[in-house]
Amino acid sequence: MAPGAIDETVNTRDVWKTLPPPTVYTVKEARFEKYLPPQADGHERALAQPEGNAVIVIDNGSSAVRAGWSFEDQPRLSIPPIMAKYRDRKLGKTFSFAGTDCYADTTARGHIRNAFEAGTGIVSNWDVMEHVLDHVFIKLGLNGVEGAIDMPVVMTEAVANLPYSRKSMTEILFECYGAPGVTYGIDSLFSYRHNQGNTGLVVSSSYSSTHLIPVYNQKAMLAQAIRLNWGGWHAAEYMLKLIKLKYHTGFPGKLNTSQTEWMVREFCYVSKDYDQELSKFMDWTGLEDRERIIQYPYTEEVIVQKTEEELARIAERKKESGRRLQEQAAKMRLERLMKKEQELEYYKDVQRRLVDQNKKETKRILDDAEVKDENHLERLVKDLERAIKKARTKDLGGEQEEEAAEAPDFSLLDVPDDQLDEAGLKQKRQQRLLKSNHDARARAKAEKEAEKARIAEEARLDEERRTNDLEGWLEDKRQARLAKLAQIKERDRLKADLGNRKSLASQIRMKNIANLASDTPTGAGGRKRRRGGDDDDFGADDNDWGVYRSVAIGANKGDSDDEEEAEEDLEASVRALEHDLLEYDKDFTYEHTLEAQNDWSKSLLHAFRYGPRPFDPGSAAETHRIHLNVERIRVPEVLFQPSAIAGIDQAGILEIAGDILTQRLTGISGLERDDFLKDIFLTGGNTLFENFDERLRSGLTSLLPAGSPIVIRRAKNAVLDAWRGAAGWAGTSDMKRAMVSREEYLEKGAEYIKVCLCSPFCLLLCLSGD
């Protein structure tokens, strides 16, 4: 392959350098913002209103409780329906928090409880609900009223609310707070009323669920309404699961649902064509624009930068310290040399005194010198002379002369043992050991030289083969490369299998371990322990020891030096073969190499987890980042394909809307389907996704006959219009007729709910009857 082509191919890996710097968003979560004091002015204005016109309006949602006065345009309070209570034993006090105040204290944060059952609009914890209502009424300035609230209450509730739940809420409002009157209404229908709706299909997707409710002449046809059990809470939980699955190795940041709620709200959108966009979402081209990077808090290692003067001083100190160490080392070497010279002089003096001495005197002199025999003394003298010569050569700074290898003396090996005394026999054993070591070194040297010669000969033959038969030589290189790649693949597969306890390799390994631990183990050849004794013949056959190797393989994969060297040899062999192919094979390019295949810029998994830029595992900032890409369209798509995306056994909103419009409503005489199609109304925070209305329009167009008049509109404020609709309805004559007074409650009980026939919208808002 031409060098220019190689450079051009490699340069494609650096495309990310031309990308603009990434936009990083700091993660946000629920937190304490500020203290909200009680607002008594609202109550004072309510008292100044004509009797019956001032009403407390509470949008009792599972994500937020919004409360305010009916004569105002905005709710004064919006808090999550949560509370936290704990007792400080040191102070002897009990602390209670509600709403966002729960995030003001670290201990309180760990004791948070929700009034609603998770993922539903049904109140399940009435202690928390009562605590939240206490907080609401105090902040609205009703704390000064003695033991009660002096204004009627209009409260929203979920579609098809449980009678027990409504009964419990009614009892709390009348018994605990002494409310003069209470009435309930459906939040999405209040929003439809506020937006001047008359006949249409209300699509309400809120925090806990999604409802499709047909409305005819301001009357809700609740018998034809259908619910999809998916809302903002489920979307946030699903996003959290996707992130944990995506970064399954362990994300260092702390993940919670309030963070994913913010991610879903800020970065997710509905795809106009989900399948088509999904197929191209992970393409490298344009991925930097499609992904969103979320930065979690991290602690960066602080590296103190030193000036050049400080670095120079440090270098000088190190140099001075090294010089002192060298002087100390030289002094110590000189002391050791002097000591060795003294020892040498001492042992030479011992040798001189042994001349012409009898055996007894020789034994006494050697014992005084702590030497075994004369041979030992001679070895000590030779070793000291050699060490002194080496030390003096090193101190002089000259090249150390290679000492002539003295020929080992093996003369005693040919002497029979009966001709040697005890000392001679001992020296003969030493010579036999020295000879075995000498022969082993000689064999190793010969084998090394033979291996060098073999490698050189193989290289010569390989070069000759390449020169004479290039095509055959290239084919051999290709086959050898494929064989090495197969070995690498098998190695990786074995690692993966051993990491899976259900794999065949792991089961065989555990079976061998259990067999070894058994009281009656079975050998490799199927031999069992003999009865009548604890001894067996395991190990008599060399094949028996293979069981230990089968147990050890993969147990500590990567810990063994031999395994690491084998892996490196495989990689090096592949690189060498690919180098030859790149040089001589015109059809083999860089894209075919193992390096290119393992390159991060070719990995779809890298793009999925880290985007189109390289990932630095040593950077604290990058390891604390979440990259959202496919999740941006996958999470909202559950509303349209709940079964295919999240495994929910329910129909999507397009199928539900199609069933209502083409089946349920057409079976009722006197209704025109086109009247409902002309006003498809979207409300609820979960309908604020970008392209939600476009996707609904395109889906309904494919389900309905051609030319159907489809008109889709959004609420002016999908989040607040439910409260505003309730506030606009409160204080009207319809509300007064529908409200249950305290006297009626005491007479007829908590289950009593009025049905008012005065107007269509009163029917729409007052649920059930006597």
URQUIUR-V417642 format. One record per pair of residues at least 24 apart in sequence whose ideal C-beta (glycine too) atoms are under 6 Angstrom apart, sorted by the first residue. I is the first residue (numbers start at 1). GAP is how many residues later the second one is. D is the distance in Angstrom with one decimal. If there is no record, write none. Layout:
BEGIN
i = [I & I]
gap = [GAP & GAP]
d = [D & D]
END
This chain:
BEGIN
i = [1 & 1 & 6 & 9 & 13 & 16 & 16 & 19 & 22 & 24 & 24 & 25 & 26 & 27 & 27 & 27 & 28 & 29 & 29 & 30 & 30 & 31 & 32 & 32 & 32 & 38 & 38 & 38 & 39 & 40 & 42 & 42 & 42 & 43 & 43 & 46 & 53 & 54 & 55 & 55 & 55 & 55 & 56 & 56 & 57 & 57 & 57 & 57 & 58 & 59 & 59 & 59 & 60 & 60 & 62 & 62 & 62 & 62 & 63 & 65 & 66 & 67 & 70 & 70 & 70 & 75 & 77 & 77 & 81 & 81 & 82 & 82 & 83 & 83 & 84 & 84 & 84 & 86 & 98 & 98 & 98 & 99 & 119 & 119 & 120 & 121 & 121 & 122 & 123 & 126 & 130 & 148 & 148 & 149 & 149 & 152 & 152 & 152 & 153 & 153 & 154 & 154 & 154 & 155 & 156 & 156 & 156 & 156 & 157 & 159 & 159 & 167 & 167 & 170 & 171 & 174 & 174 & 180 & 181 & 181 & 182 & 183 & 183 & 185 & 187 & 188 & 189 & 189 & 190 & 190 & 190 & 191 & 191 & 191 & 191 & 191 & 192 & 193 & 194 & 194 & 194 & 194 & 195 & 197 & 199 & 200 & 200 & 200 & 201 & 201 & 202 & 203 & 204 & 204 & 205 & 205 & 205 & 206 & 206 & 207 & 207 & 207 & 208 & 212 & 212 & 214 & 214 & 217 & 218 & 218 & 218 & 219 & 219 & 219 & 220 & 224 & 226 & 228 & 230 & 230 & 231 & 232 & 232 & 235 & 235 & 236 & 236 & 236 & 238 & 239 & 239 & 242 & 252 & 252 & 253 & 253 & 264 & 267 & 267 & 267 & 268 & 268 & 268 & 269 & 269 & 269 & 270 & 270 & 270 & 270 & 270 & 271 & 272 & 272 & 274 & 281 & 282 & 284 & 287 & 288 & 290 & 291 & 291 & 291 & 292 & 293 & 293 & 294 & 295 & 296 & 298 & 298 & 298 & 300 & 337 & 340 & 340 & 340 & 343 & 344 & 347 & 347 & 373 & 408 & 408 & 410 & 474 & 477 & 477 & 477 & 480 & 481 & 484 & 484 & 484 & 487 & 488 & 495 & 498 & 509 & 512 & 512 & 512 & 513 & 636 & 654 & 658 & 674 & 677 & 677 & 677 & 678 & 678 & 680 & 682 & 683 & 683 & 684 & 685 & 685 & 687 & 688 & 734 & 734 & 734 & 738 & 738]
gap = [581 & 588 & 584 & 581 & 588 & 596 & 597 & 269 & 271 & 269 & 271 & 269 & 269 & 232 & 267 & 269 & 234 & 229 & 230 & 73 & 228 & 72 & 68 & 71 & 72 & 100 & 101 & 103 & 102 & 101 & 27 & 98 & 99 & 98 & 99 & 105 & 678 & 97 & 97 & 99 & 675 & 676 & 95 & 97 & 97 & 669 & 670 & 673 & 97 & 97 & 663 & 664 & 95 & 96 & 54 & 59 & 145 & 146 & 144 & 67 & 657 & 69 & 657 & 660 & 661 & 648 & 59 & 62 & 34 & 51 & 30 & 32 & 45 & 48 & 24 & 27 & 28 & 25 & 33 & 34 & 37 & 36 & 114 & 115 & 88 & 37 & 87 & 43 & 42 & 42 & 42 & 29 & 30 & 28 & 30 & 28 & 29 & 587 & 26 & 29 & 29 & 572 & 576 & 29 & 29 & 31 & 566 & 570 & 27 & 27 & 52 & 583 & 584 & 580 & 579 & 568 & 571 & 562 & 558 & 560 & 558 & 555 & 556 & 580 & 535 & 495 & 31 & 575 & 532 & 535 & 536 & 492 & 524 & 530 & 531 & 534 & 489 & 532 & 527 & 530 & 531 & 534 & 520 & 484 & 476 & 476 & 479 & 481 & 475 & 479 & 479 & 479 & 479 & 480 & 479 & 481 & 482 & 25 & 478 & 24 & 25 & 26 & 25 & 444 & 445 & 446 & 462 & 543 & 542 & 543 & 546 & 541 & 544 & 545 & 544 & 440 & 430 & 422 & 408 & 412 & 455 & 453 & 454 & 29 & 400 & 24 & 25 & 28 & 397 & 25 & 396 & 389 & 371 & 372 & 43 & 371 & 371 & 25 & 361 & 365 & 364 & 367 & 368 & 420 & 421 & 422 & 366 & 419 & 421 & 422 & 425 & 362 & 419 & 422 & 363 & 349 & 325 & 328 & 325 & 324 & 339 & 320 & 336 & 338 & 336 & 332 & 334 & 332 & 330 & 328 & 322 & 323 & 326 & 320 & 54 & 44 & 47 & 48 & 41 & 40 & 33 & 34 & 50 & 26 & 30 & 25 & 111 & 100 & 103 & 104 & 97 & 96 & 86 & 89 & 90 & 83 & 82 & 62 & 56 & 42 & 35 & 38 & 39 & 38 & 53 & 45 & 45 & 35 & 31 & 32 & 33 & 31 & 33 & 32 & 32 & 32 & 35 & 34 & 33 & 34 & 31 & 30 & 24 & 25 & 28 & 24 & 28]
d = [5.3 & 5.8 & 5.7 & 4.3 & 4.8 & 5.7 & 4.8 & 5.2 & 5.4 & 4.9 & 4.7 & 5.5 & 5.4 & 5.5 & 5.2 & 5.2 & 4.7 & 4.3 & 4.6 & 6.0 & 4.0 & 5.0 & 5.6 & 4.2 & 3.9 & 5.7 & 5.5 & 5.3 & 5.2 & 3.7 & 5.2 & 5.8 & 5.5 & 4.0 & 5.9 & 5.9 & 4.5 & 5.7 & 5.2 & 5.5 & 3.8 & 5.4 & 4.9 & 4.9 & 5.1 & 5.0 & 4.6 & 5.5 & 4.7 & 4.9 & 5.3 & 4.1 & 5.3 & 5.6 & 4.2 & 5.0 & 5.1 & 4.6 & 3.6 & 5.9 & 4.8 & 4.6 & 4.6 & 3.8 & 5.2 & 5.1 & 6.0 & 5.2 & 4.1 & 5.2 & 5.2 & 5.3 & 4.8 & 4.3 & 3.9 & 4.3 & 4.9 & 4.9 & 5.4 & 5.4 & 3.7 & 5.8 & 5.1 & 5.9 & 5.3 & 3.4 & 4.3 & 5.6 & 5.5 & 5.8 & 5.9 & 6.0 & 2.9 & 4.9 & 5.6 & 5.3 & 3.7 & 6.0 & 5.1 & 5.1 & 5.5 & 5.2 & 4.5 & 5.6 & 5.8 & 4.0 & 6.0 & 6.0 & 5.1 & 5.6 & 5.1 & 4.4 & 5.5 & 4.5 & 4.9 & 6.0 & 5.0 & 5.6 & 4.2 & 4.9 & 5.6 & 5.2 & 4.4 & 3.9 & 3.8 & 5.4 & 5.6 & 5.5 & 4.9 & 3.3 & 4.6 & 4.3 & 5.3 & 4.0 & 4.5 & 5.2 & 5.6 & 4.7 & 4.8 & 5.0 & 3.4 & 5.8 & 5.5 & 5.7 & 4.9 & 5.7 & 3.0 & 5.3 & 5.0 & 4.9 & 5.0 & 5.2 & 5.1 & 4.6 & 4.5 & 3.6 & 4.9 & 5.5 & 4.0 & 5.1 & 4.3 & 5.4 & 5.9 & 5.2 & 5.8 & 6.0 & 5.9 & 5.7 & 4.0 & 4.8 & 5.7 & 5.1 & 5.7 & 5.7 & 4.8 & 4.8 & 4.8 & 5.7 & 5.8 & 5.9 & 5.6 & 5.9 & 4.9 & 5.0 & 5.2 & 4.4 & 4.3 & 5.6 & 5.7 & 5.5 & 5.2 & 5.2 & 5.9 & 5.8 & 3.4 & 5.2 & 5.8 & 4.6 & 5.6 & 5.5 & 5.1 & 5.3 & 5.1 & 5.4 & 3.9 & 5.8 & 4.8 & 4.7 & 4.4 & 4.9 & 4.8 & 4.3 & 5.5 & 5.9 & 5.2 & 5.5 & 5.5 & 5.5 & 4.6 & 5.3 & 5.9 & 5.0 & 5.4 & 4.3 & 4.5 & 5.6 & 5.7 & 4.3 & 5.6 & 4.3 & 4.5 & 5.9 & 4.0 & 5.3 & 4.9 & 5.5 & 5.9 & 5.4 & 5.9 & 4.3 & 5.5 & 5.2 & 5.7 & 5.7 & 5.5 & 5.1 & 5.3 & 5.4 & 5.5 & 5.7 & 5.7 & 4.4 & 5.9 & 5.3 & 4.8 & 5.9 & 5.5 & 5.6 & 3.7 & 5.9 & 5.5 & 5.6 & 5.0 & 5.8 & 4.8 & 3.9 & 4.2 & 5.5 & 5.6 & 5.5 & 5.2 & 5.5 & 4.9 & 4.6 & 4.8 & 4.3 & 5.2 & 5.8 & 5.9 & 5.1 & 5.8 & 5.6 & 5.9 & 5.2 & 4.2 & 5.4 & 4.4]
END
